Amino acid sequence: MKKGRLIAFFLTVLLIGTGLGILTKPAAENISLGLDLQGGFEVLYEVHPAKKGDKINKDVLVSTVEALNRRANVLGVSEPNIQIEGNNRIRVQLAGVHNQNRAREILSTQAQLSFRDTNDRELLNGADLVENGAKQAFKPDTNEPIVTIKLKDADKFGEVTKKVLDMKPNNQLVIWLDYKKGDSYQRESKKADHKYISAPNVSQVLNTSDVMIEGNFTVQEAKDMANILNAGALPVKLVEKYSTSVGAQFGEQALHDTVFAGIVGIAIIFLFMLFYYRLPGFIAIVTLSVYIYITLQIFDWMNAVLTLPGIAALILGVGMAVDANIITYERIKEEIKLGKSVRSAFRSGNRRSFATIFDANITTIIAGIVLFIFGTSSVRGFAIMLILSILTSFITAVFLSRFLLGLLVESRWLDRKKGWFGVRKKDILDISKTNEHTEPPTRFDKWDFVSKRKWFFAFSGILLAAGLVVLLMFRLNLGIDFSSGSRIEVQSDHKLSTEQLEKDFEQVGLAPDSILLSGEKDNHGVARFVGVPNQKKIAEVKDYFKDKYGSEPNVSTVSPTVGKELARNALYAVIVASIGIILYVSIRFEYKMAIAAIASLLYDAFFIIAVFSLTRLEVDITFIAAVLTIIGYSINDTIVTFDRIREHVKKRKPKNFSDLSHIVNLSLQQTFTRSINTVLTVVIVVIALLIFGAASITNFSVALLVGLLSGVYSSLYIAAQIWLVWKGREFKKPKQKPEEV
């Protein structure tokens, strides 16, 4: 026994364990949380010219972003995320904002200050102000909060006050913020809540550069106005096209629930791997722990923002990372069953599993890249985490796992401990009685996967027809991401009722299109509305529910334009992902396998859609993320099967359809354990997310669960069987009827 390798193994594991214990928590705490985990809001603005004749170009967009950044600094947001999208859109994400109504107002206010007479003729504007000359102050005689500004030209202000004085008795100097064409002092002066800031009487000519603005301000309002004026006027007009806001309580609860769900799911996976694979299972636990740490650390180095879907991707990644371990360990077990030594089985199993793992991961990465290209901000966070998880798991599950297991194997300590790999003694063959065509025994040797293929084709066809009928009858329950409109989530400490929420919305002048209750105590209500309420109405809704239930509601709005774009991008994403997978599988395998694989993937996607149509679950943008994840994951399962089929075809060189069907059946028998164990580990995580995770990813988790179960079926009874029938046509039909197997 080479004791040095054995000592190196234990020291390496000890070092890894110590490092993870010290470094994982700081890495996790340094990651910036998205607005769905700490509260905040996101808004997509469409940029319009402020004045007729102005043009929107890149320079204008850049200067607008700079102005918005200055305003975000006024709000005290440490890491605002403000990005230009396309030719005329800007997306703003502000996480951790305590007063979202105030933030929304500060961002969207153009801050075009103007001084006008009572006939609405402009006398002075923002160009006459000294830069950074606005301050919050107090009126000397009444101590009321005011705003003071400094003008560039005192004589010009004197001329203005003279003009106004000459207009007696209409000698008011009307101060406007964001005056719009059509606004009228005469009309507004009759309202209690007028649009202009103030309209002081001019009783004398004032040759001064210091001007005081009164407006019945609170201290905070005066500070905000001074800060906005100092930040500078926006060079454009911003129109909201999409927005979503998350209350701080919602974010904290979502973070707590989803992290807890992840801990439960990952713990069960660890126990399963230890129980089923014994010693290799322990090594898988070590490498998976390293995978989690490295993923979090790289995410921190990237300065990426962790969102709720991102956490879900990290947790799902653990289930997917196990796949590489399972593929390798099942291969090693097969070699041990053939009577090979532990060292020989280890080397052969690693060599034969590498290409399978590589191909399976590449196809999932293709789906992740497509998600990133076509997805919105939260879905992009999911895509980044998914791609990062796959790359990290490939390094840890393949290289680190092999390194650690290799130390033990090469030490010769395991030479007589084949049972430590989860192999029963009775399943190990005598190597002297085996040859290159001998196949290791499996628990499914008596299962015939191909003889009843016509029955399964018929069954699949019936399910497709039923799904199509369901879809035509019920259609999809499209969320506002695709149908446009508004969505308001309300949370309470006590039980809610539909009737009560209807009355609540009536109080704020809104009529819900539908209300759904969820949560263990029906304390979570979701209302949907046709149309998009204005900024003032959203502020009113937030204040009302926060005062009544102690928790600020989540409000999401999507304009019809953006809704159509999201739907179009979702369709493009599925098409592009499918084409990418077809091309890759065609290059690595053959086009017939690629087409068969896509047929099974489209079946999975359609099955998920049909289930959502039947159950009336809401289809939102995360649903598309789930479908594309399943597309990537299902092809992963199919590729493992096709890889084994390809291997047997090369070795056995089938001469007729009977030989080919035997190869397909044998391949399915040998990979079935891997298929079940892999999907089981991911299903464990998904069920944990369903039971313990945040309510906002429930539909996402349901779509994954349905897709995972459908994916196993389609890999076995659609992809492999379609390829068998198609490939079998290459052989000449024998004169006598072949025996069906």
N, C-alpha and C positions, 0 to 999 in steps of 0.2 A: 504494500500500500504506500502510495506517495503522500506522506503526511503533510508535506508542504502545501499541496493543493487544497487539502481538507482544511488546514488552518487558514489559508487564504480565503476560502469560502466563508467561514464563520466571521473572520475579521471584516470582510467586505460587507456582509449582511449587518454586522454590528455598526459599522461606519455609516451605512445607508440609513439604518434605523435612527441613529443619533442625529445625523444631518437632517433627516425629515422632521424629527421632533423639534429641532431648533429653528429650522428655516421655513417650514410650511406656513405657520401662522403669520409671520411677518409678510410673506409673499402675498397671502390672501388679503391681509389688512391693507396693503398698499394699493390694491387694485381700485380704480375709480368705479363707483357704482352708477348705473344708468338711472334715469328718472323713474323707471318703473320699480326700482328697488329702494329709492330714498325720497321719492316724491319729486315733483317738478313738472315741466311741460315741454312739449315739442310743437312747433308750428311751422307749416310750410307756407311761405309768402310768395305770391305772384307779384312781380315788380312791374308797376305801371309808371309812365312818365308823370312827373308832378305838374308839368305845364304842357299845354298844347304845342306840338312842334318838337319837344324834347325827344331824344332817342335813347333807348336802353342798349348800352354796349358793355364790354367787359370792364372798362374803367369805371363806369357808373356803378356796376355791381360790386366791384372791389371797394369803392368809396362807401357804398351802402353797408357792406359788411364791417368796415372799419367803424362807421357810426354806430352800428348795432353792438359791436364789441365794447365801445365806450359806454353805451347804455347798460350793457351787462355788468360792467365794472361798477356802475352806479348802484346796481342791485346787490353788489357784494358777491356775485357768483365767481368762484375761483377758476373754474375750467369750463367756460361756455363753449359749446360746439356750434359754430356758425359756418355753413358751407354753401357755396354756389352750386345750384343744380340746373343744368341745361343753360338756355340762353336768357331766361327771365324769371328764375326762381331762386329763392334763398331759404334754406332750412335752418331753423334755430332750435337748439336743444339746451335747456337750462335745467340742470338737476340740482335738487336741494334747495329750491326757492321756497321760502316760507309763505310769502304772500303772492300767490300766483296772479290774482287780479291786478295788483299793483304792477307786477312785472310785465304783464300783457299790455297794460296801458302805456307804460314807459317805452316799451319796444315799438309799438305801432304808431305812437304819436309822432307826426312829422316834425313838430316843434318849429313850425313856421310862424314866428311872432310878427304881428302887424298892428300898426296904429292907424285907425280909420276915423273918418267923421261919421256923422249920423246918416249920411247918404251912402255909406259903405265905400267911399273913395279912399284908396290906400295913400297914407301920408308918410309912413316910415315902415321899414321891414327889418328882417333879421340881418341884412347886410349892413345896417347902421349901428349894430351892436359891437362893442369891444369884446374881443375873444376872451372867454373865461371871466367875464365881468359880472356875471349874475351871482347873487348871494341871497341866502335866506336871512332875514332880519326881523326885528319887531318894531311896530309903530310906536314912536316915543310917547304919545299921549294916552293910547289905549292898550299898549303892549300886545296888540294883535299880530299874528305872524304875517309877514309880507315878503315880497321878493324885490330886491333892488337890482337895477341893471345900469350899466355904464354905456353911454352913447359916444360915438366917435366924434360927433360935431355938435357942440352946444348951441352954436348959432342956428344950425338947421332945425334944432328942436324949438328954438325961439320962434322961427318962422312958422312952424307947424302950429304952435300954441296960439300965435296971432291969427292964423286962418280960422282956427276953431272958435276963438273968442269973437270973431266977426260974425259968426253964425248964430248969435243969440236970437232966440232963447234955446236953440239946439246946439249949445256950446259944450257938448260932451266929446271927450277924446275916448273913442271906443277901442279897447285893447282885445285883440283876438289871438287865439292860438289855433292854428290850422283852419283859417277861414276858407270856406269852400264857395265856389260860384253858386249863387242862389241864396246864400245866407243873407239875412236882413236884420239890421239892428232894430228897425221899426217893428218887425214881427217878433223878434226874440225878446225885446224889452217888456212885452206884455206877459211873458212866461216867468214863473217862479224859478224854474231851472233852465236859465238861458245858456246859450252856447258860448257867448263871449265871456272873457275873464272879468272885466270891470269896465265901467264907463264914467270916470270922474269928470266933474264940471271943471272947465278951465275958466278961472276968474281973472287971470293976469298972464301977461307974456312971461315965459320962463326961459331964460338963456342959461341953461344948465346941462351938464352931461350926466348927472345922477338923477335917475328916474325911479320912483317908487310905484310898485304895482300892488294894489289891494285886490282881494278876491274872496273874502271870507274863507281863507285857507286854514287848514290845520297845520301844525308845525311840520308834519311829514309831507303834506301836500306842497308846502312852500319849499321844502328841501328838494323834493322831486322835481319841481318846476325849475328851480335854479340849476340843478344838475343836468336836466334835459337841455336847457338853453346852452349850458357850457359844453355839453357833449356835441352840440351842433345839430342843425336841422338835417333831416334826411333829404337827399337830393331827389327822392322818388316817392311814389305813393305805394304802400304795401297793402295787398288784398289777401286775406286768409283763404287758403284753399283746403288745408287739412290741419287739424290740430288734435292733440291728445294731452290730457293732463291727469296726473296721478297724485292723489292726496298722500301726505307723508305717512299717515297711518296705514293706508293700503300698501305702500311700498315696503314699510317695515314688516308688515304681516306676510307679504309675498316672499320676502327674503328669508324670514324665519321658517315658513312652511316648506319652501322649496329646498333649502339647505337640509332641513330635518329629513325630508323625503329622500334626498340624496344619500344621507348617512345610513338610513335604513336599507335602501336598495343596495348600496355598495357593500354593507356588512353582510347581507344575505348572499351576495355574489361571492364574497370571500369565503364564507362557510361552505358554499356549494363546491367551489374549486378545491378546497382542502379535503372535503369529504370524498369527492369523485376522483380526483387525480393524485391525492396523497402528497408525496414530496414535490412533484412538479407543481401541484396546486399551491403549495406554500411559496414556491419561487414566483409563481404568478402573482400572489398577493404582494410580494416585495416589489415586483416590477410595476404592478398597477399603482402602488403607492407612489413610486418614483414618477410614474406617468402623470399623476394628479399634481404633484409638486412642480414638475417641469412645465406643464401646461399653464399653471397659474403664474409661474415666474416669467415665462415668455410673454404671457398676456400683459403682465405688469411692465416689462421692458418695452413692449410695443405702445405703451400708454393707451391701450384700448379700453373702452368702457364696457364693463360687464353688465349685461341686461338679464332679465328673467329668462328669455329663450337661450341666452348664452350659458346660464347655469344648467338649464335642461340639456344643452348640447354637451357640456362637460360630464354630466352624470350619464347621459346616453353613451358618451365616449368610453366610459369604463366598461359598459356592456359590450361595446364593439371591440375595445382593446383586448378583451378576453378571447375574442375570436381567433386572433393570431396564435395565442397560447394553445387554444383548443385544437386548432389545425395541426400544430406541431406535435402536441402530446398524443393526439390520436394516431398520427403517423408513427411515432416512436412505439406506441403500444402495438400497432400492427406488425412492426418489425420484430418486436420481442415475441409476439405470438408465433412467428415463423421459426422460432428457436434460436435467433441470433443472440449474440452477447449484448450486454447493456451498451458497451462502447460502440459496437457496430450498429446497433439499432438507433443509438443517439445520432451518429453521423449520417446514416442513411435517412432517418426521419427528418432531420434538419434540411438536408439537401433537397429532398422531394417536396417539402412543404413551402420552400422559399418562394417559388414562382407563383404558387397559388395565392399566398398572402399578398404578394406584390400586386398581382392582377386585381384581386378583390378590393384592395385599398385604393388603387388608381380610379376604379369606376365610381367609388363613393366620393372621391375628391372631385371628379367631374361634376357630380350633382351639387357638391358644395360650392364650386366655382360659379356654376350657373345661378345658384341661390344668391351669391354675393352680387353678381352682375345685375340681376333683375329684381332683387329684393329691396324693401324699404329699410330704414335704419335699424329697427329692432331685428328684422330678419337677417340683415347683414351681420349683426353681432352674432347671431346663431351660426351663420355660415362660417365666419372667421373662427369661432370656437370649434366647429365641426372639423374644418380642415386642419386646424392646429392639433386637435385631438388625434386625428388619423395619423398625421406625420409623427407626433410624439409617441403614439402607441406603437408605431412601426419600429421606432428606434428601441424603445424599452422592451416590448414584447418579443422582438426578434433578436436583437443583439445582446441586450442585458440579460434576458432570460437564458439565452444560449451560453453566455459567458458563465453565469452562476451555476447552471446545471452541468456545464462542461467541466468546471472545477471538481464537482463531486464525481462525475463519471470517470474522468481521467485519473482520479485518485485511487480508482479500483475499489473504493469502499462499497459501491453499489453492485459489484459483480454478482453477488449471490442474493441480492435483494430486489428481484424483479417485481415482487408484489408491491413494493413501494411506489411503483408506477401505476398502480390500480389494475394490474393484470392478474387474472385468476390462474392458478397453476394448471388447472385442467384445460385451459385454452391454449397453452404453449405446446407447439408441435415439436416433434423430434427433427432437428435440422438435417439429419442424415437421410430423412425420408421426404424431404421437400426438394423442389426444383424451381426454375424461374417462373413456371406457370402456377405454382402453388399459391393459393390465396389464404390469408389468415381468417380464422373463423370470426363471425360476428353474431350478435344476438338476433340479427334479422335475416339469417341465411335462408329461412323458410318463407320469407316474405317475397311475394312476386309482385313487383311494382309495374310491370309492363303488360301482363296478359290481359288485364282489365282496362287497358287504356281507352278503348272505345266507350266503355261505360263512364269513365271519368271525363272524356271529351263531351259526352252527352250531358253529364251532370254540370260541367262548366258552362255549356251552352244554355242550359235551363236557368242557371244562376244569372248569366248575362242577360237573358231575355227578361227574367223577373226584375232584374235591376233596371233595365231600360224602361219597363212598364212603370215601376215605382218612380223613376226620375221624370217620366212624362206626366204622371199623375200629380205628384207632389212638388216636383221641381226642387231646387235647393233653397234652403233658408239662408239667403245671402246676408252677411253682416254689412255694416255701413262701409267697410273697406271697398266693397264691390258695388253696392247698391246706392251709395251716398246717403247722407242724412246725419243724424246725431245719436249718440249713445251716452247715457248717464248711469254710472254705477253708484249705488248708495249702500253704505254699510252702517249697521247699528249694533249696539250692545244687546238689544232685545229683539224679539220676533217682530218681523215686518208683515204687512198684509198688502195685497194688491189694491184694496179699497183705500187704505191709508195713504199709499204712495200716489194714487190718483188724485186724492185730495191735496197732498203736498204739492204736486206739480201744478194743480189748478191754482194754488195760492201764488205761484210765480208766473202764472199766465201761459203754461205749457200744457198741451194735450198729448199724452204718450200714444204711440201707435200700438205698442205692446209692452207688457211688464212681465218679467220672469223673476221668480224667487229661487234662491239656492242657499247652500250652507247647512250645517247641521241643525241650526235653529231657525232656518228661513230668515237669517239676519242680513242677507246679501241680496239686494234687488238691482235688476238691470232693466232700464227703460229705453226703448228706441223711439225715435221721432223722425218724421218726414221733414226735410228741410234743415237748415243750419241757423241756429239762433245767433244774434249779433253779440259782440263783445260785452256790451252792457248787460244783456240778458244772462249770459254765462256767469258774469260776476254776481248777479243777483241770485242765481241758482246756488252757486258755491256758498255764498254767505248764509242763505236760508238753511241749507242742510247742515252746514257746519254748526250753526247756532242750535238747531233742533236735535241733531244726533251726535254732535261732538266729533264728527269725522268729515273732513272735506271730501266731497264726491269726486269720482273720476269723470271727466267729460271729454268725449272724442267727437270730432266733426270731420266729415269728408264731403267735399264738393262733388257734384256730378262729374266734372271734368277729371278729377283725380281718381274717382271711383272707376271710370272707364279705363284709365291708364293702368291702374292696378290689375284689373281683370285682363287687359291685353298683355301686360307683362307676365302675368301668371301663365297664360297660354303659351307665350313665347318660351318661358322657362322650361316647361314640360317638353316642348318640341325640341329645343336646343339640347337639353339633357339627353333625350332619347337619341338624337342624331350623334352626339358625342360618344355615347356608349356603344352604338352600332359600329361606328368607325373603329373604336379601340378594340372591341371584341373581334371584329372582322380581321384586324391586323394581327392580333395575338392568337386567335383561334381560326375561325372561318366565318364567312358571311351567313351561312345557314344557322350556325349557333347564335350569331348576333341577332338575326331576325326572330328566332325562337325565343331568345331571352327578352327581347323587346315586347313580344306578344304577351309573355307572362307578366312583364312590368305594367303594361297597359291594362291587363286584367286586374292587377292589384290596385292600380289607381282608380279604375272604374268601380271596383268593389267598395273601396273606401267612400267614393262619391255616393254610391247607391245606399250604403248604410247611413250616411249623413242625411240623405234625402228622406229615408224612411223614419229615422229617429227625430228629424227636425232639429238636429243640432246646428248651431250657427256656423257658417262657413266664413272665415275671415282670412287675413293674410298669413297667419301662422298655420292655417290648414294647408296652404300651398307648400310651406316649409316642411310640414309633415309628409306630404305626398312625395316631394322630391327626396326627402331623407329615405323614405321607403323605397323609392326607385333605386337610389344608390345602394341601399342595404340589401334589397331583394336580389339585385344583380350580383352582389357579393356572394350570396348563397348559391345562385345559379352557376357562377363561375367555378366554385369549388367542385360542383358536380361535373361540369364540362371539362375541367382540368383532369379529373380522374378518368372520364370517358376517353379523352384524348390520349392519356397515358396507356390505357388498355388497348386502344385501337392500334397504337404504334407497336405494342408488344405482341398482340395476338393476331393482327392483320386479318380481320373478318373477311370471309369469302362469300357470305350470303346474309340474307336478312335475319336468319335464325342466329347466326354468330353475333351480328350487331345487336340484336335485342338482348342476347345473353350478356354482352358487355355493358349495355345500359343498365340492365337489372343489377348486375354485380356492382357497378359503380354507385348506384343508388343505395344498395345495401351497405356498402363500405362507408359512405359519407353521411348516412342517415343519423348516426349518433352525433356526429359533429353538427349537423343541421339542427337537431333537437336541442343539444346543449347550448349552442350559440344563441338561438332564438330565445331559449329559456332565460339566459342571463340578461338579455335586453328586455324581455317581458317583465322580469322581476323589477327592473328599474322603472319601467313604464307604469306598472301597477303601483309601485311606491309613489310615483309622481301623481297618479290618479287619486290615491287614497289620502296622501299627506300634503301634496303640493298645492300651490296657489290656484285659486279658482280660475284665474285668467289664462292658465295653460291647460285646463281640463280638456277642452275640445281638441287641442293639439295632441294630448296624451292618448285620447280615444282614437284619433286617426292613426297614430303610431301603432297602437295595440291591434287594431283591425288589420292594418297593413302588414304587420309582422306575421300574424297568423295566416293571412292570405298568401304572404310571400313564401312560406314553407310549402304550402299546398301547390302553388303555381310552379315552384322550382321542381317539385317531384312529378307532378301530373300534367303540367302544361309545357314548360320549356323543354325538358328532357324528352317527353313523348312526341312533341312536334318535330324536334330534330330527328328522332328515331324514324318516324314515318317518312319525313322528307329525304333524309340521307339514305333510307332503305330503298328508295326508288332508283338509286344508282346501280343496284344489283339486278341482274336479269332475273325475271320471275321463273322459278323452277316449274317443271311440267306438272309435278304432283303438288297437291296443296300442302304447304309446310305446316308443321305442327306449331301451334300457337303456344308461346311461353309467357 
